[in-house]
Amino acid sequence: MLYADFLVEMERASLTVRGFAQLIGMNPNSITNYAARGQVPQHIAIIAVLVSEMTAHGVGYADAITKVAPGRQPRGRPRGQFGSDRQPAFDLGPSAPHVAKAYDGD
């Protein structure tokens, strides 16, 4: 869908780009960045058309969308955890001292 057509759908739905972005749990800048490309991804276009059609037919879209509970999901690991999980200590048995000494640079 062309970005211009997307804006028409937003107008039909009485939504701003910011309002639409908040509705679907996206950053408004992410939506407006599609203007430079001139195209809106299909999944965004489908949501825009559905919201617009629901508004035209007097159907409340907000309740339907909140059932999915859109929101920003944090990326990566939880706070306070860096890198991967710690590797468990290995028992190398009686040969361990000479292995450790080899890595001391001696």
VMD Tcl script that draws the C-alpha trace (Angstrom):
set ca {
  {0.00 0.00 0.00}
  {1.26 3.46 -0.84}
  {1.96 5.68 2.16}
  {-0.48 8.25 0.75}
  {-3.22 5.60 0.69}
  {-2.31 4.64 4.26}
  {-2.87 8.27 5.32}
  {-6.29 8.22 3.62}
  {-7.20 5.12 5.64}
  {-6.02 6.84 8.83}
  {-8.22 9.82 8.03}
  {-11.21 7.54 7.41}
  {-10.56 5.93 10.81}
  {-10.22 9.37 12.46}
  {-6.74 8.41 13.63}
  {-3.44 10.21 13.56}
  {-0.28 8.33 12.69}
  {0.75 8.72 16.35}
  {-2.60 7.31 17.51}
  {-2.34 4.39 15.11}
  {1.20 3.62 16.25}
  {0.14 3.63 19.89}
  {-2.84 1.43 19.06}
  {-0.66 -1.28 17.55}
  {2.25 -0.86 19.97}
  {4.77 0.71 17.62}
  {6.93 3.80 17.81}
  {5.30 6.62 15.80}
  {8.65 7.35 14.13}
  {8.70 3.79 12.79}
  {5.40 4.45 11.01}
  {6.41 7.84 9.62}
  {9.69 6.35 8.34}
  {7.64 4.45 5.77}
  {6.87 7.78 4.09}
  {10.46 7.92 2.80}
  {10.00 4.52 1.16}
  {6.60 5.48 -0.16}
  {5.19 2.09 0.85}
  {3.71 0.67 4.04}
  {4.38 -3.01 4.83}
  {1.48 -5.31 4.13}
  {0.82 -6.20 7.76}
  {0.54 -2.51 8.69}
  {-1.65 -1.85 5.65}
  {-4.01 -4.68 6.57}
  {-4.45 -3.35 10.09}
  {-5.03 0.18 8.75}
  {-7.70 -0.99 6.30}
  {-9.44 -3.13 8.91}
  {-9.49 -0.28 11.43}
  {-10.80 2.07 8.76}
  {-13.55 -0.34 7.69}
  {-14.54 -1.06 11.28}
  {-14.87 2.68 11.91}
  {-16.95 3.12 8.74}
  {-19.34 0.41 9.95}
  {-19.52 1.71 13.51}
  {-17.61 -1.18 15.02}
  {-15.28 -0.38 17.89}
  {-11.81 -1.53 16.93}
  {-10.03 -0.58 20.15}
  {-11.60 -3.40 22.18}
  {-10.74 -5.95 19.53}
  {-7.12 -4.82 19.29}
  {-6.61 -4.68 23.06}
  {-7.50 -8.38 23.22}
  {-4.15 -8.99 21.59}
  {-2.55 -6.67 24.17}
  {-0.05 -4.95 21.90}
  {2.83 -3.35 23.65}
  {6.53 -2.98 23.51}
  {8.33 -6.14 24.41}
  {11.87 -5.63 25.70}
  {14.54 -7.08 23.49}
  {17.44 -9.16 24.70}
  {18.11 -10.41 28.19}
  {16.50 -9.04 31.34}
  {18.21 -6.15 33.10}
  {21.27 -7.12 35.06}
  {22.16 -10.10 32.90}
  {24.93 -9.64 30.42}
  {26.19 -12.16 27.92}
  {25.25 -15.79 28.10}
  {24.62 -17.97 31.11}
  {27.67 -18.79 33.18}
  {29.36 -22.00 32.25}
  {29.46 -24.50 35.12}
  {32.85 -25.27 36.66}
  {34.35 -28.49 35.37}
  {36.19 -30.90 37.64}
  {39.32 -31.73 35.67}
  {40.63 -34.13 38.32}
  {44.30 -34.64 39.25}
  {45.63 -33.41 35.89}
  {44.17 -29.91 36.44}
  {47.31 -28.21 37.90}
  {49.47 -28.66 34.80}
  {46.60 -27.52 32.56}
  {46.17 -24.31 34.56}
  {49.95 -23.71 34.58}
  {50.10 -23.99 30.78}
  {47.70 -21.05 30.50}
  {49.61 -18.88 33.01}
  {52.14 -18.11 30.33}
  {54.88 -20.29 31.85}
}
mol new
graphics top color blue
foreach p $ca { graphics top sphere $p radius 0.5 }
foreach p [lrange $ca 0 end-1] q [lrange $ca 1 end] { graphics top cylinder $p $q radius 0.2 }
display resetview
